[in-house]
Amino acid sequence: MAHLCALAFLILVPTLAAEGSQGSTPRSDAVRLFLDCRACDETFIRTEITFVSYVRERTAADVHVLITTQTTGGGGIEYSLQFIGLGHFKGVDNSLRYTAPQIATQDQRRRGLVSILKLGLVRYVSESPLATQLSLRFDEPADGLPFVAQRDPWNFWVFRAGGSGGFDGEQSTSLRTMSGNFSANRTTDRWKVLLSGFGNHRNQRFELAGGQTYTAVRRGYDGRGLVTRSLGPHWSIGATGALSASTFANYDLRTRIGPGIEYNVFPYRDSTRRLLTLYYTAGVQTADYTEETIYGRLKETLMDQQFEVSLGLRQPWGTASAAFETSQYVNRNGKFRVSAFGGMDVRVFRGLSISLDGRLARRRDQLSLRRGAASVEDILVRQRELATGYSYDLSFGISYSFGSIFNSVVNPRFRGAGGF
């Protein structure tokens, strides 16, 4: 058997080498494209747009296309396409936008994006030897009628509702979960109104030694409201409201309401590529606890204030985000929280990329902790919030690729093969 495998290998290797020198060879007269998109079906794009050569290194490209996305008020997706000229196209830049409605299927979204991407690439391909092979087509509306703006009977309001559930188990354990959610929002250039709610129920059962059974139940719900008014390209004001309940956090009912103000160093229209905001809010909270807290309280009213600085960048060299937040209870001396977050995914040099994400928080604001010691079972299955002075998490990664810079070929064969 080993001899047969070796023979097959010796036959296949020369065949693959010969094939690589034929149909898979990239065209030297095509524009080299570096496609930079985290939310795209790149295989579909390569299949539909064949008049460019795709490269996997930005430094080898003639044009870098950076595609970012953000959700629209109606639940759709807005794609922002930045065309960045490189090499002899340096300085030849352009930007286009494509908006897919909320009801669009995945296939409709990707086909619409491909159409806009083709339009943006024409500027570069028109100066290549392949220009004479391009053609432009206009699809006339089937009814021949001119475009007429439609009246919106919902006045920009969009509503959603959903739910999910499941169960699984083994001989000694079982788990049942249920959840539901809803949202209503209205988004215009000047106003943003958002209402949302979420509820969940989790029931987990364990059979222990000696015929004993332990059941862990966690329930909670959360409702939030937001009204924001634009004051120009950099300023916004608004107000937020929230209510929640949680068996884990020891709340029968918790509410908050308060105004807020935000300043964005960059214009909001650039939010898909860069964002640097400063946000401040002050509000009033009420707390109705399920059990008596470690401070001997079942109810209380709290005054709070919060300040946050947030940065988000999506640039040709990669992505980066960071945030710093501090909050305190004004009428409870020494009760505060300070937290910081940072993340990045950066191309260091050709072929080498690194990613890093981390979060660190200093906590002195756990007012809802239950009085009394937690049982071993409560600790193991996370049935209640535990006292802590800090929290953190850190993750990192590194990748390095080398070899051919071209990746235009699509071959979907044996997609599920391999492994055990």
N, C-alpha and C positions, 0 to 999 in steps of 0.2 A: 504493500500500500504506500509506504514511504517513497519507493522508487517511482510509482505512478504520479504522486504529488510533485516530486522533483521534476519529472519529465514535463508535466503540465505547466509548471512554472517556467521552464526553459523555453517552452513554445510561446507562452503568453507574453513574456517580457519583450522579445523582439517585435511581436505584433503590436503591442501598445506603443513602443517607441516609434514604429513606422507610422501609426495612426496619428501620434502627436505631431508629426511633421507635415500632416496634410490638413484635414478639415478643421482641426482645432487651432491652427496657427492664426494669431490675430492679424488683422489688416494693418499694414503700415501707413495707409492713406486715411485711416479713420481717426476722428477726434478721440483722445483718451479721456475717459470719464471716471472720476472717483465719486461714487454715490455714497452719501453719508446720511443714512436715515435709519432710525431705530424702530419706526412704526410702519415700515413698508414691506410688501411682498417682493423682495428683490429678485427672486427666481422668476416671477411673473414679468417684472420690468425687463429683465434681460431677454426674456422670450419675445416680448412685444416690441422692444426698441433694439433693433439689430444694426443700426447704421453708426454705432459708436463702438469703441473698444473699452471694455470695463477693466479698470486696474484696481488693485487692492491697496496701493500706496498713493497718498496724496501728492508726494513729491514727484511721482512719475506721470501725473495727470496734466491735461491741457485745461480742464475745467473741473472744479469742485462744486458739487451740488449738495447743499446742506438743507435738509428738509426737517422742519419742526412742526409740531401739532399742538392745538389747544381746543378745548371743547367750547362749542358755541352755546348761546343761551337756549336755543331750541333743541339741544341734545345732539347736534351734529358735530362734525369734526372739520376744523379749518386747518388746511395744510399751507405752510409758508415755505416757499422754495427760494433759496438764495443761490444764484449762479455766480461763482467766483472764478474769474479768469486767472489762469496760471501760465507760466512760460511766455510764449509769444502772444498769449491772450491776456497778459497781466493788465489790469485796469479795466477790462471789459466785463463789467459786472451787471447783474440784473436781478430783479426779484418779482415773483409771481405768487398769486394765492389761488387756492382752490378750496371750496367749501362743499362738503358732502352732507346732505340732510340726514336727520336722525333716522328716517325710514329707509335709507339706502342700505342695500346688502353689501357684504364684504366685496363681492365681485364688482358691483357698481362703483364702490369707492376706489378700488384699485384701477379700474378702467378710466375713471375720471382723472385720477392722478397721473396716469400714463399720458393722457391727452395733453395736459398742461405741461408735463415734463418735455414732451416732444416739441411743443411750441417754444419753450425756453432754449432748447438745444439748437434750434434752427439758426440762431444768431452765430453760433460757433461752426456748425457744420457747413453753413453757407460759404465759409472761407476755406473749406477743405476740398480736395479733389472729388469728394462724393457729392458736391453740391448739385451737379448736373443730374444726379439720380433721385433728387428729392422732388416731391410734388405737393401742392397745396390743394386741399379740398374743403369746400363749404357745404354743410348739410342743411339744405333749405327745410324749414318746418313743413311737415306733411300737409297741414291745412292751408299753408300759404298766408296765414294771417300775421300781422305785425305783433310784436311783443306788447302785452298790456299788463301793467302792474296789477297784481291780485290783491283783493281786500282780504285781510286776515280776520276772520270772525272770532278768533281766540285772543286777539290783541296781544300777541307774543307770549301768552301763557302756555306752558308745557307741563303736563302732568304725567307722572309715572307711578306704578305700584308693582310690587313683586313679592315673592315669598319663596322659601325653599325649606326642605326638610330631608332627613335621612336617618338611617339606623344601620348599625353594624354590630357584630358581636362574635365572641368565641364561647367555648364551653364555660369559662369562669367569668367573663366580662360581657357587658352589653352597653351600647351607647345610642341615645336618641336625641336628635336635634331638630329644632324648628326655628325659623326666623321669618320676619316680614319687614318690608320697607315701603316708603312712599316719598314722593317729592313733588313740589310744585314750584316752578320758577318763571320769572319774567325778566328778560334781559334786553335792554336797549342801550344806546350809546350813553345816555345820561343816568339811567336807573338800573339797578339790579336788585331783584327781590327773590329770595330763596327760602323755601319752607321744606323741611325734611324730617323724617321720623324713622326709627328703627327699633325693632324688638326681637328678643331671642330667648329661647328656652333650651336648656341642656340638661339631660338626665343620664347619669352614668352609674352603672351597678357593678359591684365587685363581689364575688363569692370568696370568702376567706376560709382559713383552716378552722375545723371544728364545726362546720355548717353555718357559720355566721355570714351575714350579708351586710355590705356597706353601700349606701346609695348617696351619690353626690348630685345635688340639684343646684343649678345656677340660672337665674333669671335677670333680665334687665331690659330697659327701654330707654330711648333717647329721642328728644325732639328739639329742633333748632329752627330759628328764624333769623333772617338777615335782610336789612334794607340799606342800600348804599347809593349815594348820589355823587356823580362825577362833578368835580369843580375845575375841570381843565385837563391838560395832558399829564399833570403831575400830582394833583391833589384829589382826595376823596374823603367824604364824611359818611357816617352811617350809624346804625344801631343794631345790636344783636340781642337775642333772647334765647334761653335754653331751659329745658327741664329734663330730668332724668331720674331713674330709680335703678338700684343695683343691689342684689344680694351679696355680691362680692365686696363692694365698697361700703356696705352698711348704710345705704340710703333708701328710705321709703319714698322720699321725694326731695329733689334738689332743684332749685331754680336760680336763674341769673338773668339780669337785664342791665344793659349799659350802652352808652354811646361810644364811638370811636372815631379816630381820624388817622389817615394814612398819607404818607408822602413817598412818591417814587422818584428817585434821582433821574432815572431814564424815562422817556415818554412811555405811556402804557401801550402804545401801538407797537413797541419793540419787545413786548413781553415774551414772545416765543424765543428770542435770542438773548436778552439780557434784562434783568430785573433786580433792583436794589431798593427795598422798601423799608420805611420806618413807620411803625404802627404803635398807637397808644390807645388804651381804653381804660375806663374806670366804671365800676358797676356795683350793684347790690346783689347779694346772694342770700337765699334762705335754705336751711338744711333741716330736714326731719329725719332723724336717724332711726334705724330699725332696732338697734340695741344701744344701751348706754355706752358712751365713748370713754376712752381713757381719761378724758377731762371731766367726766361726770355729767355730760349733757345729753339730752334727747332732742332738743331743738335749739337753733340759734340763728341770728341774722348777722351777716358779715359784709363788710365793705372791702372791695379789692381794687387793685390797679395792676395793669400789665403793660410791658413795653417790649417790643420785638424788632430786631433788625434782621432782614432776610435778603440773601443774595442768590441769584440763579443765573448761570451763564451757559449758553449753548453756542460754541464757537468752532471754527475749523479745526482747532487743536484738540477739541474734546468738550467735555461738560464739567461743570463745577457748581456746587451749591453749598451754602453755609447759612446758619441762623444762630442768633443769640437771643434768648428770652429770659426775662426776669419778671416775677410776679410776687405780690405780697398782700396779706390781709391787713388793712390799715388799722382795724380795731382789735387786732390780736398781735400783741408785741412779739417780735421775733419769729413770726410764721411767714415763711417765704420759700420761693423756689428759684434757682438759677440753673439754666440749662444751655447747652451749646451743641450744635450739630454741624458736621461737615462731610462732604462727599465729593469725589472727583473720579473721572475716567479720562485719562490723558494719554495722547500719543507722545511718548518721550522722544523717540526718533524712529527712523524707518524700521517697521516691523515690531517695535516694542511698545506695548501699552501697559499701563498700570491703573488699578482702581483701588479706591480707599473710601470707606464709609465708617463714621464713628459718631457716637453720641455720649454725652456726659452730663449728668444732672446732680445738683446738690439740693437735697430736699429737707425742708423743715415745715411742711404744710399739711401733714397728714392728720387733719382734725377729726376724721370719721372713724379712726381705728377703734375696734371693739375693746371693751374692758375685759380683762381675763386672758389667760394663756390659750393659745391655739393648740388643738389636738394634733397628734401625728398625722391622722388622716386628712385634716384640713390643710396641713402644710403640704403633704405629698400631692394632693389633687387640686391645690390652689383654690380652696373654697372661700377664703377670706384674704383680704389685703393684710400684709404683714408690715411691721415697722421697718423702716430703712432710712439711712441718712444720705444715701446716694444710689445712683443707678448708672449703668454704662453698657455699651456694646461697641464692638469693633470688628470689622471685616475688611479683608484686603485680597487682592488678586493681581496676577501678572501673566501676561501672554506675549509670546514672541513667535512671529511667523517669518519664513524666508522661502526663497524659491521664485517661481514665476510670478511676475507682477500682474499677469492677465487672468481674469476670471469670468470671461464672457460665456463660456459653454454651460449649457444646462443639460444634465443627464439624470432623470428621475428613477432609473432602474434600481431594483433591489433596495428600496428605501427602508424596508423593515427587516432586512437581513443582518446577520451578525450576532455575536454574543452567544449566550447559553440559553 
